[in-house]
Amino acid sequence: MAKDTAQDGREIEVLGTCMTQPAIDARHEHDIPPALVWSYAQEEALIGVSEQHAQDQCYRLLPDAEDRARRIAARYAGLYFKSARKSLGKVQFYWPALAAFVVKDIAEAYRFDREGVLEGGWDTAARTSLVPSLVSEGLSGASPYAHAMRVYAALAKGNLWLYMDIYPWLYFFMRFGMNKDGSLNEARLRDHVTKRKSTEYQQQSRAAVEQLPFGRPWLGRQQARQAKDAVYERASRYFNTPPVWAGMDGGYGAHAAAASQAHNHIKANIASYDDNYLLPVSKYWSKIREAFYVMDEARRELTRIAQDGAALERLEKVAQFPVTGEIQKTYEYLISEARESRPAAKAAIQLNELKIIAVQEQLNILQPLIYDDKKLKETMDMNHRFARMSQGLMTTKYRVIYSAAPTTDDPELQTVFDPPSGFWSGAWDGIRNRQQSLPNPDDRMKYVEQIARDFHRLMQTRRSYMDRELRTIWGWGDENKDE
């Protein structure tokens, strides 16, 4: 295939319209198979969460789920701004603007899991000390570290694969559906939207998708790494002699000393055997006080995911990226927006676009990918109960914050899931088990509807503020803003 050089200097395969003559006037379009054009769109999504290595100029996936989340948030913000620029104001993608804020909050959720739970110590005593640990074990049979790792892994899985589905749909519309004069190539859009299928991609693109985290090959490699993990094996040996009576502490002092040695061994040597299969990656582990216990839970969670055959089958179905009725409706809304000149009517179409992609996002992708996991539901429901009962002191609330900052005190800039009606109602509802469940699709779609209303209100009344925050998020990424 032909090669071309993008404005940022990288060499890319040209799978769409190509120059066929030296003279500009001689340019014409080849009839490129749709599967190859879709490969190009998928490659752009992959590049967005990858880093080019100087030694061979190859792109490799960013190993850290938190780094990927910031890049994904930036890419979504970029779609919002670039769509308006390329269409000369006729179309501006709306859902990606909201998604940029949501993924920014996912990056913050990773940080909370690490610093607020996994690091342990006095700073997190309200969540990880003896009493909350006993409560957690009693209610769910799992430790606070296990619950934190479960959420961390689910976010890493859902965020990456949702992006791999949604971003190419919208990038394709912008890159191959918008003409230089801002008009749309409606025939191509309507025809090609039905022809995306990962199994028909160009070979390198297909292989790259197949090897992504949480797919069957990746999990196989991850489990092989665990089986040969010399760092974990050596740390485990500190516990070969079980605690025995040794004075007034009943042997607990010996256990604590062994545990301390195991934790320190993990922290000192973890980077030597990480190879990008850890959650979180090794650069964060120097602050994790009970590193052996956290690694033990990470291994258990990744093994549980690897052994969940039904979940793997659901992911493989999603990873074919079949067209859905929601995506076809999205394309029709965007085509309608390009034809509409009245601002109020355009805004109404944008809101419809946001809502229909939200159905694709929540029900077609995230529900089978993560929310159908009964263990995750158990964890999320327990987190939500404690968040409501403690007014967010024991664990964070589920909420969207419309800011590039991690948090805000402005109630107008956040949408909270299932907030209690009063100070005492959160505790009383928890006792009666009357709180909603985020993994439940009916409860979650009510929440999504409220998010859509709040976001739309802010975009209509505080657009300059929203655009400023989105430009900040866009700046977290790797894109050339002048393209």
C-alpha positions in Angstrom: 0.0 0.0 0.0 1.0 3.6 -0.5 2.6 5.6 2.2 2.0 9.2 3.2 3.3 11.5 5.9 0.8 13.2 8.2 1.3 16.8 9.4 2.8 15.6 12.7 5.5 13.7 10.7 4.4 10.1 11.2 4.3 7.8 8.3 0.9 6.1 7.8 -0.7 3.8 5.4 -3.0 5.6 2.9 -6.2 3.6 2.8 -8.5 6.3 1.5 -8.3 8.9 -1.2 -4.8 9.0 -2.7 -2.8 11.3 -5.0 -2.4 9.4 -8.3 -0.7 12.1 -10.3 2.1 14.7 -9.5 -0.2 17.5 -10.5 -2.9 18.5 -7.9 -5.5 19.0 -10.6 -5.1 15.3 -11.6 -6.4 14.0 -8.2 -9.3 11.6 -8.3 -10.8 9.0 -6.0 -10.1 5.3 -6.1 -12.7 2.9 -5.2 -11.0 1.6 -2.0 -12.7 -1.4 -0.4 -14.7 -0.2 2.7 -12.9 -2.7 5.0 -9.6 -0.9 4.3 -11.0 2.5 5.0 -12.4 1.2 8.3 -9.0 -0.2 9.0 -7.6 3.3 8.7 -10.2 4.6 11.2 -9.4 1.8 13.6 -5.7 2.6 13.2 -6.3 6.2 14.2 -8.0 5.0 17.4 -5.1 2.7 18.2 -2.6 5.5 17.6 -4.5 7.6 20.0 -3.7 5.3 22.9 -0.2 4.4 21.8 3.2 5.8 21.8 5.7 5.8 18.9 9.1 4.3 19.9 12.1 6.1 18.6 14.2 3.0 18.0 11.9 1.4 15.4 9.1 4.1 14.8 6.5 1.5 15.8 3.5 2.4 17.8 2.9 0.4 21.0 -0.1 0.6 23.3 0.4 2.7 26.4 0.7 0.2 29.2 -1.0 2.3 31.9 -4.8 2.4 31.9 -4.7 5.8 33.6 -2.5 7.3 30.8 -4.8 5.7 28.2 -7.8 7.3 29.9 -6.3 10.8 29.7 -5.5 10.2 26.0 -9.0 8.9 25.3 -10.6 11.9 27.0 -8.4 14.2 24.9 -9.3 12.3 21.7 -13.0 12.7 22.5 -12.6 16.5 23.0 -10.7 16.6 19.8 -13.6 15.1 17.9 -15.9 17.8 19.3 -13.6 20.7 18.1 -12.4 19.1 14.8 -15.8 18.1 13.6 -17.0 21.7 13.7 -13.8 22.9 12.0 -13.8 20.4 9.2 -17.5 20.8 8.4 -17.2 24.6 8.6 -19.7 24.7 11.4 -22.3 22.6 9.8 -21.8 19.6 12.2 -20.3 19.5 15.7 -20.2 16.1 17.4 -22.0 16.4 20.8 -21.6 13.1 22.6 -17.7 13.2 22.5 -17.8 16.5 24.5 -19.8 14.8 27.3 -17.6 11.7 26.9 -14.5 13.8 27.5 -15.8 14.8 30.9 -16.9 11.3 31.8 -13.5 9.7 30.9 -11.7 12.5 32.8 -13.7 11.2 35.8 -12.6 7.7 35.1 -9.0 8.8 35.3 -9.9 10.3 38.7 -11.5 7.0 39.7 -8.3 5.2 39.0 -6.4 7.7 41.2 -8.9 7.3 44.0 -8.7 3.5 43.9 -4.9 3.7 44.1 -4.5 6.5 46.7 -7.7 6.0 48.6 -7.7 2.3 48.9 -4.7 0.3 47.5 -2.0 2.5 49.1 -3.4 1.6 52.6 -2.0 3.1 55.8 -3.5 5.8 58.1 -4.5 8.0 55.1 -7.0 5.3 54.0 -7.9 3.8 57.4 -11.6 4.6 57.1 -11.7 2.2 54.1 -8.9 -0.3 54.7 -8.3 -0.7 58.5 -9.5 -3.7 60.5 -13.1 -2.6 61.0 -14.0 -1.7 57.4 -12.1 -4.8 56.2 -14.1 -7.0 58.5 -17.3 -5.3 57.3 -16.3 -5.8 53.7 -15.4 -9.4 54.2 -18.7 -10.0 56.1 -20.9 -8.4 53.5 -19.2 -9.7 50.4 -16.5 -12.2 51.2 -13.9 -9.9 49.7 -11.4 -7.4 51.0 -11.3 -3.7 50.3 -8.3 -4.3 48.1 -10.3 -6.9 46.1 -13.1 -4.5 45.5 -10.8 -1.7 44.5 -9.0 -4.0 42.1 -12.3 -5.2 40.6 -13.3 -1.7 39.8 -9.9 -0.8 38.5 -9.9 -3.7 36.1 -13.5 -3.1 35.0 -12.8 0.6 34.2 -9.6 -0.4 32.3 -11.6 -2.9 30.2 -14.7 -0.9 29.6 -13.0 2.4 28.8 -10.6 0.9 26.3 -13.1 -1.2 24.4 -15.8 1.4 24.3 -13.3 3.8 22.8 -12.3 1.2 20.2 -15.9 0.9 19.2 -17.1 4.5 19.3 -14.1 6.5 18.2 -13.8 5.0 14.7 -17.5 5.4 14.0 -17.2 9.2 14.6 -13.7 9.5 13.1 -14.8 7.8 9.9 -17.7 10.2 9.6 -15.4 13.2 10.0 -12.4 11.9 8.0 -14.2 10.2 5.1 -17.7 11.7 5.2 -16.9 15.5 5.2 -15.7 17.2 2.1 -13.4 20.2 1.9 -16.2 22.6 1.5 -17.9 21.3 4.7 -20.6 19.4 2.8 -21.1 15.7 3.5 -20.6 12.7 1.3 -24.0 11.2 2.2 -23.8 8.3 -0.2 -20.6 7.1 1.3 -21.7 7.5 4.8 -24.9 5.6 4.4 -23.2 2.8 2.4 -20.1 2.4 4.4 -21.7 2.5 7.9 -23.0 -1.0 7.4 -19.6 -2.4 6.3 -17.4 -2.1 9.4 -16.2 -5.5 10.7 -13.0 -6.1 12.4 -12.6 -9.6 11.0 -12.2 -8.0 7.5 -9.7 -5.4 8.5 -6.3 -5.1 6.9 -4.1 -7.7 8.6 -2.0 -5.5 10.9 -5.1 -3.6 12.1 -7.0 -6.8 12.7 -4.0 -8.3 14.7 -3.7 -5.1 16.8 -7.3 -5.3 17.8 -7.1 -9.0 18.6 -4.1 -8.4 20.9 -5.6 -5.6 23.0 -5.9 -6.0 26.8 -8.6 -8.2 28.2 -8.9 -10.1 24.9 -8.3 -13.8 25.0 -4.6 -13.6 23.7 -3.7 -10.9 26.2 -5.3 -12.7 29.1 -3.4 -15.9 28.1 -0.1 -14.0 28.1 -1.0 -12.4 31.4 -1.8 -15.8 33.1 1.5 -17.2 31.7 3.3 -14.2 33.3 1.6 -14.9 36.6 2.6 -18.5 36.6 6.3 -17.6 36.1 6.4 -14.5 38.4 9.6 -15.0 40.4 9.0 -11.8 42.4 5.6 -12.9 43.7 6.9 -16.5 44.3 9.9 -15.2 46.4 7.6 -12.9 48.4 5.3 -15.8 49.1 8.0 -17.8 50.7 8.2 -15.4 53.7 4.9 -17.0 54.8 6.1 -20.6 54.5 6.2 -21.0 58.2 2.7 -20.3 59.6 2.4 -18.1 62.7 2.7 -20.0 66.1 2.3 -19.0 69.7 5.2 -16.7 70.5 4.2 -14.7 73.4 1.4 -12.3 74.2 0.7 -11.5 70.5 -0.2 -15.1 69.7 2.3 -15.2 66.9 0.9 -12.2 65.1 4.2 -10.4 65.5 5.9 -13.0 63.4 3.2 -12.8 60.8 3.5 -9.0 60.6 7.3 -9.2 60.3 7.0 -11.8 57.4 4.3 -9.6 55.7 6.5 -6.6 56.0 9.4 -8.5 54.3 7.0 -9.7 51.6 5.7 -6.2 50.9 9.1 -4.7 50.7 10.3 -7.4 48.4 7.5 -6.7 46.0 8.1 -3.0 46.0 11.8 -3.4 45.5 11.5 -5.8 42.6 8.2 -5.4 40.9 9.5 -3.3 38.0 11.8 -6.1 37.0 8.9 -8.3 36.2 6.0 -6.0 35.4 6.2 -6.1 31.6 3.0 -4.1 31.5 0.6 -6.8 32.8 0.0 -5.4 36.2 -3.0 -3.4 37.4 -1.9 -0.7 38.3 1.4 -0.7 36.5 4.6 -0.9 38.5 5.4 2.9 38.6 2.7 3.4 41.2 3.6 0.6 43.6 6.3 2.4 45.7 3.5 4.0 47.7 1.5 0.8 48.2 2.2 -0.2 51.8 0.8 -3.7 51.8 2.1 -4.5 48.3 2.0 -8.3 48.7 -1.7 -8.4 49.7 -2.6 -6.0 46.8 -0.7 -8.1 44.3 -2.4 -11.2 45.6 -5.8 -9.5 44.9 -4.7 -8.3 41.5 -3.7 -11.8 40.5 -7.0 -13.2 41.8 -9.0 -10.6 39.9 -7.2 -11.1 36.6 -7.5 -14.9 36.9 -11.2 -14.6 37.6 -11.5 -12.4 34.4 -9.5 -14.9 32.4 -11.6 -17.8 33.5 -14.9 -16.1 32.7 -15.7 -17.7 29.4 -19.1 -16.0 28.9 -17.5 -12.6 29.4 -14.8 -13.4 26.9 -17.4 -14.4 24.4 -19.3 -11.1 25.0 -16.1 -9.1 24.5 -15.3 -11.0 21.2 -18.7 -10.2 19.9 -18.3 -6.5 20.8 -14.8 -6.5 19.2 -16.3 -7.3 15.8 -17.7 -3.8 15.9 -20.9 -4.6 14.0 -23.2 -1.8 13.0 -26.2 -1.3 15.2 -29.5 0.6 14.7 -28.2 3.2 17.1 -25.1 3.9 15.0 -27.1 4.2 11.8 -29.5 6.6 13.6 -26.4 8.6 14.8 -25.3 9.0 11.2 -28.7 10.1 10.1 -28.9 12.7 13.0 -25.5 14.1 11.9 -26.6 14.3 8.3 -29.7 16.1 9.4 -27.6 18.5 11.5 -25.5 19.4 8.5 -28.7 20.4 6.6 -30.2 22.4 9.4 -29.4 26.1 9.7 -31.6 27.1 12.7 -29.6 27.1 15.9 -32.4 25.8 18.1 -33.1 23.0 15.7 -29.4 22.1 15.5 -29.2 22.0 19.3 -32.2 19.6 19.4 -30.5 17.3 16.8 -27.3 17.4 18.8 -29.1 16.3 21.9 -30.7 13.4 20.0 -27.2 12.4 18.7 -25.9 12.4 22.3 -28.8 10.2 23.6 -28.7 7.7 20.8 -24.9 7.2 21.2 -25.5 6.9 24.9 -27.7 3.8 24.2 -24.9 2.4 22.0 -22.4 3.1 24.8 -24.3 1.9 27.8 -26.5 -1.0 26.5 -24.7 -2.3 23.4 -21.1 -2.0 24.7 -20.7 -1.5 28.4 -23.6 -3.7 29.6 -22.1 -6.9 28.0 -18.5 -5.9 28.6 -18.6 -5.1 32.3 -22.0 -4.6 33.9 -23.2 -8.1 33.3 -20.4 -9.2 35.7 -22.2 -10.2 38.9 -19.1 -9.7 41.0 -18.7 -6.2 39.7 -22.3 -5.5 40.5 -21.8 -6.7 44.0 -18.9 -4.3 44.4 -20.5 -1.3 42.9 -23.7 -1.7 44.8 -21.8 -2.0 48.1 -19.7 1.1 47.2 -22.9 3.0 46.4 -24.5 2.1 49.6 -21.5 3.3 51.7 -21.2 6.5 49.6 -24.9 7.3 50.3 -24.7 6.4 54.0 -21.6 8.5 54.6 -22.4 11.4 52.2 -19.3 10.5 50.2 -16.9 10.3 53.1 -16.2 6.5 53.1 -16.0 6.2 49.3 -16.7 8.4 46.3 -20.1 9.0 44.9 -20.9 8.0 41.3 -21.0 11.3 39.5 -20.1 13.2 36.4 -18.2 16.5 37.0 -18.3 19.0 34.1 -14.8 20.4 34.7 -11.3 19.5 33.7 -10.5 19.6 37.4 -10.8 16.4 39.4 -13.7 17.8 41.5 -15.9 20.8 42.2 -18.0 22.2 44.9 -20.5 23.7 42.5 -23.6 21.5 42.5 -24.5 22.9 39.0 -21.4 21.4 37.6 -22.1 17.8 38.6 -24.7 15.1 38.2 -24.8 12.6 41.1 -26.2 9.1 40.7 -29.2 8.3 43.0 -28.5 11.0 45.6 -30.3 10.6 48.9 -33.3 13.0 49.5 -32.0 14.2 52.8 -29.1 13.9 55.4 -30.5 10.8 57.0 -32.2 9.1 54.1 -29.0 7.7 52.7 -28.4 5.6 55.9 -32.1 4.7 56.2 -32.3 3.6 52.5 -29.2 1.6 53.0 -30.7 -0.3 55.9 -33.9 -1.0 53.9 -31.8 -1.7 50.7 -33.7 0.8 48.7 -30.9 2.5 46.8 -30.5 2.1 43.0 -27.9 0.0 41.3 -25.6 1.5 38.6 -25.1 -1.8 36.8 -28.9 -2.2 36.5 -29.6 -0.9 33.0 -32.9 0.7 33.9 -31.4 2.6 36.8 -28.4 3.5 34.8 -30.3 4.8 31.8 -32.4 7.1 34.1 -29.1 8.5 35.3 -27.8 8.9 31.8 -31.0 10.8 30.9 -30.3 13.2 33.8 -26.7 13.6 32.7 -27.9 14.4 29.1 -30.3 17.1 30.5 -27.7 18.7 32.8 -24.9 18.6 30.1 -27.3 20.1 27.5 -28.3 22.9 29.9 -24.7 23.8 30.5 -23.8 23.7 26.8 -26.7 26.2 26.2 -26.1 28.5 29.1 -22.4 28.3 29.8 -20.9 27.3 26.5 -17.7 29.4 26.8 -16.9 27.8 30.1 -17.6 24.3 28.8 -15.4 24.9 25.7 -12.6 26.2 27.8 -12.7 23.1 30.0 -12.8 20.9 27.0 -9.8 22.6 25.4 -7.9 21.9 28.6 -8.8 18.2 28.3 -7.9 18.2 24.6 -4.5 19.4 25.6 -3.8 16.2 27.5 -3.5 14.3 24.2 -1.1 13.7 21.4 -3.0 15.3 18.5 -1.8 18.1 16.3 -4.4 20.8 17.0 -3.7 22.5 13.6 -4.7 19.4 11.5 
